[in-house]
Amino acid sequence: MNANNIINNINNDNNNNNNNNIVNNNNISSNQHSLRRTMSCPLSHTDQLPHQTVQVGIQLIPTGWHAALIHFHSFETLPSQKGESTDSEPFAMHGLDWYLRLHPGGATSAKDDMVSLYLRCKSAADQSNISVYAEFSLALVRNDGQWDSHMSCPCVPFNRKRKGWPNFISRSRILDRGCQLLNNDCYGGTLTVLVKVQLFQDARTLECYIPRNDMNCKLLRLLEEANSTDQDNRQNNNNNSNHNNYNPNHNKYGDDSSNTKNTADVQFNVEGTTLYAHSLILKMSALTLASLCEDTDRDTTIPITGVSPHIFLCLLRYAYGDNIPEELWTMNTSRTSVGGVSCTSSAMELLDAANRFGVVGVKLLAESKVVQSDIAVDTASDLLLYADSNDCALLKEKVVDFFLLHAEQIRKTPEFQKVKESNTILDELMEALLSKRVYRMFPLGENDVDYSSMGVNLLRKKLGERGLDVDGSREMLIHRLTLEDQAARSRDTTDDGSNVASLAQAYSLLGNNGNVGR
């Protein structure tokens, strides 16, 4: 039986029945009986049901099981004095490095003739003050493919300490050829251990990173800068103000009743609907859209094609500091396809429009909605091509993850023929299949710079925390962080007046707000 069959045949049912907490009702007082009956009484139709749920503490979410087979060759010749150990080579699961520690003669705390076996998270052990929460199980694999001596551990924090069992199995049982625990493919026999790990992550790390819409702060800053000194401007740059509530009926189409229409200097024609805006605002929040307004006077109408008026209006409202209304995500779109991708909801149309006109916050928000609802076998190929050509890094990452699970079905769809025309994307899919890549979504300490193992959401969080551009392909995000690290190291060495040239070079590469080429 091969390794894949062994892993696929694992029984994940670890039911623990606890019959020790039996209450003898005859010993309960009458008051306790009354209280028990009151607490278990069902709500009547006149009772008010709870209208909110409060979460207390850190909510840990299971992320699924990963499995690996670890082979200890020449088991009989391994150091077998009590306390002596042999470590496996590190192996990757859930984007982290792990290893097994085997004591062929038992750990110092083990009983005589016992073999000790422990699991350790190397990634967590290498970092200070970092804990990785996981449940795991260890089992030996017999020559017939069945597992033996299965031991499991509930969710525990992995940090610098190892987790396992000092009395895992007797050494004499392993050496007993009748038990078939040693494979005779090499001298001394090979002992095979099956490792299963399920990671538990803070629910907050699973949330898609959406940058805060701070456009209303920028609008307020315009007024403050016009009435204050340069020193006041620098002090007020970090001031915050409350977000405006969405009002779909307020100045919905820039009609004549608006008391600010006369101050607008830009007008757009979106499929017959005229919308008014201010070029200065667009230059601060939608650079691509603002570039369309250059070299035009206020009487010139700029045509906008390929987007619905209500979608374009949402982009404008966001540019002015508003939020995207929740009802938009459930609205059906009249367009059958957007950017070559068939769509039935407004999320894909809004993603395409935000990408076209450079409204990054809306792009990332719409991208997260598409990731949640639009990835399917029939759409995966088109979404992959769209994400690759439009630098939708999160969408591309999630579509590739979906492909790893449904490769056979996706390859049979007509849309996959377009994917086959791109050697670059095919290479990426092949690499993902062979490496079984899993990007992590949580940081490993403050000095975590292993960007290649991070998911797009974590990369964007790090960029956002540093005030850098969060848009672009995965390669662009990593490149910006790497250059910023170089600039930070250069800043640390300029205290004595050295490396000024390298600092200037790093900042010249970072460019405007950390933007770099792909």
FILUM-499261 format. One line per field, with one value per residue (C-alpha): residue in three letters; x negated, y, z. Coordinates in nm, 3 decimals. Layout:
N
res	[ALA ...] .
c1	[X ...] .
c2	[Y ...] .
c3	[Z ...] .
//
This chain:
518
res	[MET ASN ALA ASN ASN ILE ILE ASN ASN ILE ASN ASN ASP ASN ASN ASN ASN ASN ASN ASN ASN ILE VAL ASN ASN ASN ASN ILE SER SER ASN GLN HIS SER LEU ARG ARG THR MET SER CYS PRO LEU SER HIS THR ASP GLN LEU PRO HIS GLN THR VAL GLN VAL GLY ILE GLN LEU ILE PRO THR GLY TRP HIS ALA ALA LEU ILE HIS PHE HIS SER PHE GLU THR LEU PRO SER GLN LYS GLY GLU SER THR ASP SER GLU PRO PHE ALA MET HIS GLY LEU ASP TRP TYR LEU ARG LEU HIS PRO GLY GLY ALA THR SER ALA LYS ASP ASP MET VAL SER LEU TYR LEU ARG CYS LYS SER ALA ALA ASP GLN SER ASN ILE SER VAL TYR ALA GLU PHE SER LEU ALA LEU VAL ARG ASN ASP GLY GLN TRP ASP SER HIS MET SER CYS PRO CYS VAL PRO PHE ASN ARG LYS ARG LYS GLY TRP PRO ASN PHE ILE SER ARG SER ARG ILE LEU ASP ARG GLY CYS GLN LEU LEU ASN ASN ASP CYS TYR GLY GLY THR LEU THR VAL LEU VAL LYS VAL GLN LEU PHE GLN ASP ALA ARG THR LEU GLU CYS TYR ILE PRO ARG ASN ASP MET ASN CYS LYS LEU LEU ARG LEU LEU GLU GLU ALA ASN SER THR ASP GLN ASP ASN ARG GLN ASN ASN ASN ASN ASN SER ASN HIS ASN ASN TYR ASN PRO ASN HIS ASN LYS TYR GLY ASP ASP SER SER ASN THR LYS ASN THR ALA ASP VAL GLN PHE ASN VAL GLU GLY THR THR LEU TYR ALA HIS SER LEU ILE LEU LYS MET SER ALA LEU THR LEU ALA SER LEU CYS GLU ASP THR ASP ARG ASP THR THR ILE PRO ILE THR GLY VAL SER PRO HIS ILE PHE LEU CYS LEU LEU ARG TYR ALA TYR GLY ASP ASN ILE PRO GLU GLU LEU TRP THR MET ASN THR SER ARG THR SER VAL GLY GLY VAL SER CYS THR SER SER ALA MET GLU LEU LEU ASP ALA ALA ASN ARG PHE GLY VAL VAL GLY VAL LYS LEU LEU ALA GLU SER LYS VAL VAL GLN SER ASP ILE ALA VAL ASP THR ALA SER ASP LEU LEU LEU TYR ALA ASP SER ASN ASP CYS ALA LEU LEU LYS GLU LYS VAL VAL ASP PHE PHE LEU LEU HIS ALA GLU GLN ILE ARG LYS THR PRO GLU PHE GLN LYS VAL LYS GLU SER ASN THR ILE LEU ASP GLU LEU MET GLU ALA LEU LEU SER LYS ARG VAL TYR ARG MET PHE PRO LEU GLY GLU ASN ASP VAL ASP TYR SER SER MET GLY VAL ASN LEU LEU ARG LYS LYS LEU GLY GLU ARG GLY LEU ASP VAL ASP GLY SER ARG GLU MET LEU ILE HIS ARG LEU THR LEU GLU ASP GLN ALA ALA ARG SER ARG ASP THR THR ASP ASP GLY SER ASN VAL ALA SER LEU ALA GLN ALA TYR SER LEU LEU GLY ASN ASN GLY ASN VAL GLY ARG] .
c1	[0.000 -0.152 -0.188 0.115 0.342 0.217 0.288 0.627 0.737 0.678 0.976 1.031 1.300 1.144 1.452 1.385 1.679 1.679 1.916 1.766 1.994 2.319 2.545 2.765 3.091 3.203 2.935 3.052 3.242 3.589 3.453 3.201 3.480 3.680 3.384 3.308 3.665 3.666 3.342 3.451 3.796 3.837 3.897 4.260 4.375 4.394 4.029 3.780 3.509 3.146 3.066 2.687 2.398 2.085 1.753 1.520 1.153 0.967 1.173 0.962 1.076 0.960 0.800 0.807 0.575 0.237 0.045 -0.312 -0.506 -0.842 -1.088 -1.354 -1.595 -1.819 -1.618 -1.807 -2.137 -2.013 -2.151 -1.938 -2.073 -1.815 -1.796 -1.962 -1.754 -1.740 -1.567 -1.399 -1.465 -1.222 -0.901 -0.643 -0.276 -0.041 -0.326 -0.535 -0.838 -0.803 -1.021 -0.995 -1.228 -1.264 -1.421 -1.486 -1.580 -1.331 -1.356 -1.495 -1.138 -1.029 -0.985 -1.227 -1.203 -0.990 -1.038 -0.959 -0.822 -0.769 -0.655 -0.799 -0.710 -1.047 -0.902 -0.751 -1.061 -1.286 -1.080 -1.042 -0.698 -0.521 -0.270 -0.114 0.207 0.261 0.395 0.200 0.169 -0.117 -0.095 -0.330 -0.267 -0.295 -0.426 -0.070 0.017 0.229 0.144 0.047 0.004 0.214 0.187 0.367 0.342 0.609 0.537 0.224 -0.011 -0.342 -0.624 -0.974 -0.860 -0.797 -0.473 -0.439 -0.460 -0.756 -0.602 -0.482 -0.551 -0.779 -1.107 -1.071 -0.740 -0.901 -1.182 -0.933 -0.920 -0.573 -0.437 -0.554 -0.657 -1.002 -1.038 -1.337 -1.423 -1.749 -1.988 -1.838 -1.484 -1.285 -1.034 -0.760 -0.565 -0.242 -0.205 0.126 0.157 0.456 0.375 0.604 0.582 0.708 1.029 0.903 0.608 0.851 1.028 0.942 0.738 0.932 0.761 0.958 1.125 0.965 1.076 1.295 0.981 0.813 1.107 1.092 0.718 0.779 0.970 0.718 0.419 0.587 0.624 0.311 -0.068 -0.302 -0.371 0.001 0.039 -0.218 -0.051 0.295 0.195 0.285 0.621 0.924 1.293 1.612 1.719 2.031 2.334 2.441 2.748 2.845 3.092 2.857 2.744 2.766 2.708 2.569 2.898 2.957 3.081 2.729 2.585 2.231 2.286 2.152 1.816 1.773 1.528 1.562 1.860 1.887 2.138 2.200 2.439 2.653 2.631 2.432 2.234 2.037 1.714 1.416 1.082 0.887 1.069 1.009 0.638 0.620 0.823 0.857 0.547 0.639 0.983 0.828 0.592 0.896 0.987 0.657 0.657 1.039 1.253 1.558 1.797 1.644 1.824 1.598 1.756 1.730 1.804 1.817 1.957 2.308 2.403 2.475 2.139 1.954 2.145 2.029 1.669 1.722 1.888 1.600 1.353 1.531 1.506 1.825 1.855 1.983 2.346 2.398 2.702 2.478 2.321 2.656 2.768 2.774 2.587 2.729 2.393 2.329 1.951 1.688 1.329 1.388 1.538 1.904 2.078 2.420 2.343 2.217 1.894 1.708 1.831 1.722 1.382 1.322 1.432 1.221 0.920 0.972 1.003 0.745 0.967 0.756 0.974 1.280 1.069 0.950 1.298 1.464 1.184 1.259 1.627 1.544 1.315 1.601 1.872 1.757 1.487 1.623 1.509 1.662 1.522 1.181 0.991 1.129 1.080 0.720 0.645 0.823 0.644 0.305 0.351 0.500 0.272 0.549 0.309 0.559 0.797 0.513 0.392 0.739 0.809 0.481 0.576 0.912 0.733 0.523 0.845 1.035 0.763 0.922 1.263 1.117 0.892 1.200 1.375 1.355 1.226 0.908 0.790 0.718 0.507 0.301 0.199 0.001 -0.319 -0.381 -0.051 -0.089 -0.431 -0.282 -0.004 -0.253 -0.478 -0.181 -0.074 -0.420 -0.507 -0.156 -0.220 -0.031 -0.085 -0.049 0.187 0.032 -0.298 -0.580 -0.689 -0.775 -1.089 -0.921 -1.064 -1.001 -0.778 -0.786 -0.585 -0.323 0.021 0.132 0.355 0.062 -0.163 0.098 0.131 -0.243 -0.246 0.051 -0.115 -0.417 -0.209 -0.309 -0.096 0.106 0.209 0.031 -0.075 -0.222 -0.570 -0.519 -0.405 -0.709 -0.939 -0.806 -0.855 -1.207 -1.304 -1.154 -1.362 -1.671 -1.581 -1.522 -1.862 -2.020 -1.847 -1.990 -2.343 -2.309 -2.335 -2.713 -2.687 -2.764 -2.570 -2.386 -2.422 -2.261 -1.972 -1.908 -1.924 -1.672 -1.427 -1.468 -1.371 -1.069 -0.946 -0.614 -0.458 -0.645 -0.533 -0.764 -0.748 -0.618] .
c2	[0.000 0.338 0.647 0.827 0.530 0.508 0.875 0.863 0.563 0.736 0.721 1.072 0.969 1.033 1.008 1.040 0.922 1.053 0.869 0.995 1.297 1.116 1.309 1.126 1.321 1.171 1.378 1.711 1.935 2.062 2.412 2.268 2.071 2.391 2.578 2.297 2.290 2.670 2.672 2.394 2.535 2.611 2.970 3.055 3.263 3.565 3.542 3.770 3.580 3.693 3.953 3.938 3.699 3.798 3.621 3.602 3.517 3.401 3.190 2.909 2.764 2.420 2.437 2.071 1.774 1.736 1.407 1.293 0.964 0.971 0.681 0.596 0.371 0.111 0.131 -0.150 0.037 0.373 0.486 0.297 0.395 0.554 0.926 0.903 1.031 1.063 1.356 1.333 1.585 1.881 1.836 2.099 2.097 2.397 2.617 2.538 2.317 2.016 1.722 1.398 1.303 0.927 0.769 0.405 0.316 0.547 0.897 0.944 0.949 0.635 0.289 0.011 -0.142 0.148 0.366 0.737 0.949 1.325 1.590 1.940 2.251 2.382 2.709 2.790 2.673 2.902 3.208 3.353 3.408 3.230 2.950 2.737 2.562 2.217 1.871 1.574 1.199 0.955 0.596 0.327 0.183 -0.193 -0.365 -0.440 -0.069 -0.080 0.154 0.041 0.196 0.501 0.783 1.118 1.447 1.721 2.084 2.203 2.501 2.422 2.657 2.553 2.226 1.897 1.703 1.324 1.008 0.871 0.522 0.510 0.138 -0.134 -0.181 -0.558 -0.533 -0.328 -0.582 -0.871 -0.959 -1.102 -0.754 -0.635 -0.294 -0.298 -0.298 -0.507 -0.288 -0.187 -0.319 -0.287 -0.234 0.083 0.214 0.424 0.682 0.841 1.202 1.387 1.752 1.985 2.350 2.580 2.946 3.263 3.344 3.699 3.579 3.414 3.740 3.894 4.210 4.513 4.849 5.108 5.370 5.688 5.918 6.118 6.193 6.323 6.548 6.694 6.745 6.961 7.209 7.195 7.249 7.554 7.718 7.612 7.636 7.373 7.252 7.212 7.016 6.760 6.725 6.678 6.418 6.137 6.276 6.055 6.133 5.928 5.753 5.880 5.654 5.540 5.722 5.586 5.868 6.158 6.324 5.983 6.102 6.452 6.628 7.003 6.997 6.924 7.223 7.121 7.067 7.409 7.322 7.007 7.041 6.692 6.518 6.158 6.000 5.641 5.470 5.784 5.891 6.204 6.195 6.490 6.485 6.693 6.630 6.716 6.444 6.191 6.272 6.173 5.853 5.726 5.816 5.623 5.783 6.124 6.078 6.059 6.411 6.571 6.834 6.864 7.160 7.144 7.144 6.835 6.509 6.207 5.884 5.575 5.239 4.882 4.958 5.012 5.356 5.222 5.044 5.356 5.562 5.323 5.386 5.763 5.746 5.536 5.789 6.054 5.849 5.641 5.265 5.010 4.928 4.568 4.529 4.570 4.225 4.048 4.243 4.063 4.224 4.272 4.181 3.822 3.852 4.091 4.081 3.748 3.593 3.499 3.658 3.680 3.907 4.262 4.162 4.071 4.382 4.603 4.428 4.492 4.856 4.925 4.769 4.973 5.306 5.253 5.243 4.995 4.966 4.867 4.631 4.438 4.436 4.311 4.059 3.910 3.878 3.704 3.464 3.371 3.310 3.297 3.025 2.704 2.434 2.612 2.956 2.863 2.883 3.223 3.361 3.241 3.415 3.731 3.737 3.687 3.962 4.214 4.156 4.019 3.835 3.699 3.576 3.402 3.235 3.104 2.983 2.789 2.637 2.540 2.390 2.167 2.012 1.989 1.957 1.666 1.834 2.171 2.018 1.871 2.207 2.393 2.703 2.522 2.526 2.898 2.822 2.573 2.856 3.019 2.833 3.058 2.975 2.606 2.610 2.774 2.515 2.231 2.372 2.409 2.048 1.902 2.108 2.087 2.443 2.586 2.952 3.054 3.330 3.428 3.598 3.428 3.713 4.075 3.994 3.749 3.813 3.472 3.634 3.340 3.125 3.395 3.410 3.719 3.834 3.838 4.013 4.285 4.328 4.381 4.630 4.817 4.839 5.002 5.245 5.082 5.005 4.684 4.636 4.419 4.062 3.836 3.899 4.275 4.253 4.049 4.280 4.589 4.430 4.318 4.666 4.822 4.584 4.692 5.057 4.990 4.824 5.119 5.361 5.170 5.221 5.593 5.696 5.712 5.873 5.556 5.385 5.702 5.600 5.258 5.424 5.660 5.370 5.164 5.454 5.526 5.166 5.191 5.493 5.655 5.488 5.165 5.108 4.885 4.708 4.357] .
c3	[0.000 -0.100 0.117 -0.030 0.038 0.394 0.456 0.282 0.490 0.821 1.054 1.189 1.436 1.777 1.995 2.364 2.575 2.930 3.164 3.490 3.540 3.633 3.872 4.122 4.113 4.447 4.622 4.479 4.717 4.639 4.569 4.326 4.157 4.120 3.979 3.738 3.612 3.569 3.374 3.139 3.073 2.699 2.590 2.528 2.235 2.467 2.577 2.410 2.224 2.255 1.990 2.003 2.060 2.251 2.191 2.493 2.462 2.152 1.914 1.770 1.437 1.310 0.966 0.858 0.891 0.722 0.729 0.666 0.674 0.854 0.800 1.061 0.872 1.039 1.357 1.529 1.488 1.619 1.962 2.211 2.552 2.775 2.705 2.363 2.073 1.695 1.525 1.186 0.913 0.933 0.734 0.639 0.737 0.748 0.626 0.936 0.997 1.228 1.329 1.527 1.812 1.861 2.170 2.061 2.420 2.586 2.730 3.079 3.218 3.029 3.174 3.089 2.739 2.614 2.306 2.339 2.055 2.049 1.799 1.798 1.596 1.483 1.352 1.693 1.884 1.679 1.778 2.126 2.278 1.993 2.042 1.770 1.868 1.718 1.785 1.656 1.650 1.596 1.476 1.348 1.001 0.958 0.648 0.533 0.540 0.855 1.140 1.487 1.835 1.749 2.006 1.982 2.168 2.185 2.100 2.282 2.242 2.073 2.171 2.273 2.431 2.254 2.282 2.285 2.488 2.688 2.686 2.326 2.255 2.387 2.203 2.215 2.028 1.752 1.719 1.708 1.337 1.382 1.455 1.108 1.241 1.082 0.705 0.598 0.300 0.470 0.733 1.078 0.947 0.879 1.132 0.967 1.170 1.050 1.172 1.157 1.259 1.262 1.323 1.520 1.420 1.579 1.391 1.346 1.133 0.889 0.813 0.477 0.515 0.391 0.436 0.631 0.414 0.550 0.271 0.509 0.714 0.400 0.320 0.670 0.632 0.324 0.540 0.826 0.595 0.439 0.782 0.968 0.958 0.821 1.173 1.241 0.918 1.024 1.364 1.217 0.960 1.201 1.317 1.262 1.217 1.212 0.891 0.717 0.695 0.350 0.220 -0.123 -0.187 -0.115 -0.442 -0.605 -0.960 -0.905 -0.987 -0.981 -0.619 -0.490 -0.302 -0.405 -0.775 -0.866 -0.710 -0.920 -1.209 -1.363 -1.519 -1.635 -1.871 -1.759 -1.999 -2.031 -1.666 -1.579 -1.256 -1.115 -0.918 -0.806 -0.974 -0.658 -0.461 -0.739 -0.744 -0.377 -0.394 -0.752 -0.952 -1.265 -1.276 -1.212 -1.506 -1.737 -1.627 -1.719 -1.992 -1.983 -1.885 -1.658 -1.953 -2.114 -2.046 -2.003 -2.135 -1.910 -2.074 -1.954 -1.609 -1.472 -1.332 -0.983 -0.974 -1.087 -0.830 -0.556 -0.661 -0.645 -0.303 -0.170 -0.313 -0.106 0.215 0.207 0.252 0.002 0.097 0.204 -0.020 -0.325 -0.276 -0.309 -0.615 -0.949 -1.236 -1.583 -1.737 -1.837 -1.820 -1.684 -1.799 -1.969 -1.653 -1.641 -1.344 -1.183 -0.885 -0.855 -0.677 -0.996 -1.177 -0.887 -0.871 -1.240 -1.218 -0.908 -1.076 -1.394 -1.213 -0.938 -0.627 -0.430 -0.119 -0.323 -0.533 -0.227 -0.072 -0.391 -0.437 -0.095 -0.189 -0.520 -0.332 -0.100 -0.358 -0.721 -0.736 -0.890 -1.130 -1.430 -1.339 -1.196 -1.526 -1.626 -1.275 -1.272 -1.600 -1.486 -1.149 -1.314 -1.572 -1.326 -1.026 -0.802 -0.575 -0.321 -0.591 -0.773 -0.453 -0.367 -0.723 -0.723 -0.385 -0.536 -0.837 -0.610 -0.478 -0.809 -1.071 -1.258 -1.292 -1.393 -1.660 -1.830 -1.870 -2.204 -2.025 -1.922 -2.284 -2.239 -1.933 -2.135 -2.368 -2.085 -2.005 -1.706 -1.537 -1.619 -1.452 -1.144 -1.124 -1.167 -0.897 -0.660 -0.727 -0.675 -0.367 -0.216 -0.110 0.187 0.273 0.637 0.740 1.073 1.167 1.359 1.581 1.518 1.317 1.081 0.733 0.572 0.311 0.069 0.313 0.385 0.229 0.039 0.323 0.567 0.313 0.269 0.644 0.678 0.391 0.536 0.877 0.713 0.506 0.176 -0.129 -0.075 -0.439 -0.692 -0.758 -0.492 -0.633 -0.610 -0.247 -0.146 -0.340 -0.160 0.182 0.092 -0.026 0.286 0.500 0.312 0.369 0.740 0.775 0.599 0.836 1.132 1.002 0.923 1.287 1.244 0.900 0.704 0.425 0.322 -0.042 0.017 0.203 -0.088 -0.331 -0.132 -0.117 -0.485 -0.555 -0.326 -0.521 -0.449 -0.142 -0.204 -0.564 -0.766 -1.097 -1.125] .
//
